[in-house]
Amino acid sequence: MEILYNPNLGLTINGSTITWKMDRQKARDLLKSSYEEDNQTFDMSEFFDRDEDNFDFSLNRDIYSGLTSEGDSIFMCYDKDDAFTQFEMHENIYVLIADFRIYQDQPIAEILNWVTSQDYAVTEVEPGNYAVAELKISFASHDAMGGNGDGLSYFYASNDISHLID
């Protein structure tokens, strides 16, 4: 089953719409599927000059396997207040944006052609890894993700991707 993506709203997964900033528990209840909670805090102070400030980075996510199809790998990420902010898909990707399907192993050139035909600006963040600010998405090839080939390997969506482009 594919996921419907609306950049300014969120995602519809298995008939349930999960909106940006939705409460984590509400998203879990709507998805009605098992998940693994993965919350971590990283001290990033060693990367900054000032020792007196708190440079903790929190990663709060639920990991779903087989949510939309067998073998898929989906991360639903939340901010420190447990509001939904990011979506990642690593395996068996099937996402519908407007009238265009993005799918696992799809040639990246095909996705780039559609994006540019819609007059969206594309930023190549690093070789094989692209961001589209207007759509609030990023996608990467197998090569970019450490594998082999120019087919789609990774899809990311967020309510804000400025951190990827700045």
N, C-alpha and C positions, 0 to 999 in steps of 0.2 A: 504494500500500500504506500502511496506517495504522501508526502507532507506538503501542505499548501502553505506558502509563505507570503505574508503581506508585510513589507518593511516597516510601516507605521503602526501596525497592530500587533503582530506576533506570528504565531504558527497555528495551523489546524492539524492536529495529529489524531488519527483514528476517530475523526468526527468531533473532537473536543478542541475548542479554541483556547490556546494558552497565550495570554497577552503580555506584552512587556510590562514589567513591574508587578505582575501578579504574585501574590503570596505563594511561597514554596509549598505549603501544605495544600492549598487550593489546587495548585498545578498537579501535585501528586494524586489528589482525590479525582481530578478529572481524567488523568491518564490511566488510572485503574490497572496498574501494572507493577510488577516487582522491580526494585531498583536497589542499587548500592549507594548509600550515602557516603560521600567522600569530602570531608571538611579538613582543611589544612591551613596553618598559619606559618608564614615564612618571615624570618627576620632579614630584612634587606639593608640594614644599616651599614654593612661592610662596603656597600656600593656607593655610599654617600660620605661627604667630608665631615658632617656634623654628627657627633656621637650622642648629643643630648636629646635629639628628637626621636620619636617613635617611627620607624620605617617598616612596620609589620605589614605584610601583604596577606590577605585572607583569600583562600580559594574554597568556595562552598559550591558543591555540585552533587547532583544525583546522576548516577551512571545507569543507563538502561541498555539491556541487550535483548534483541528480538522484539522491540517495541512495535515496529511497523512491518518487519519481515525477518525471517530467520537469518541470523548472522549480523544484523545491524548493530552498530555501536553508537549510542547517542548520549551526549553529555548536556544536561540542563544545568546552567550555572546561575548562581544567585549572589547578590551583593551581601554586605554585612547585616542588612536588615531582612534577609531572606526574600528579597524581591527579584523576580526573574529578569535577567539582563543579557544572557548569552546562550547560544545554542551551537553545538558542534556535532557533526556527523562524520564518522570515519569509515564505515563499512556499509555496503548495500545502500548507497545514497540514491534516493529518489525524491526530488523536491520540485514542486511546480511553482514557478514565479510568473504571475500573469498567465500567459498562454505558452510559456516555454518550460520544457522539462530539463532538469539537470539530473544526470544519473551516473552511477558508478562506472568508471573507465571511459566515460565520454571524452572524446578529444578536446583538450583545453581550447584549441583553436575554434571549435564549434561554439563554445560558450562565449569566447571573446567576440566572435562575429555577431552573435545575438546581442550582446551587451552594447557593442558599438553601433549596431543597426538601430538601437533604441535611443541613441545619442547620450548614453551614459559615459562618464569619464572613467577610465580604468587606470589604476596605479599598479605597476609591477613592484610589489614590496621587496621581493627578492626573486631570483630566477625561478619561474614556474609557480609563483605565489602571487595572486592578484587580489586587489581590493576595489570595490565599487561603492564609493561613499553614498551616492544617492539611493542605492538599494540596501545599504548597510550590510553588505556581505563580503566575504572573502572566500576564495577557493584555491586549491593547490593541486598540482599534478603529483603523480607517483614519484617522479624524479625529485621534486621539491620536498617531499616527505621522507626521503631516504630510500625510496624504492626505484623501480625501473619503468620508464615509459612516460608518455605525455598525457595519459588518461587521467580523469578526475579521481583523486584519492581522498579529498578533504573538503568539507563545506562548513562554513561558519557564518552565523548571523547574530546580530546584536542590535540593541536599541541605540548604540553609538559605537562607531568604528574609528573615530578620529585618532585613537591611540595607535592604530595600524598605519595610518598615512602620515601623521605629523613627524 
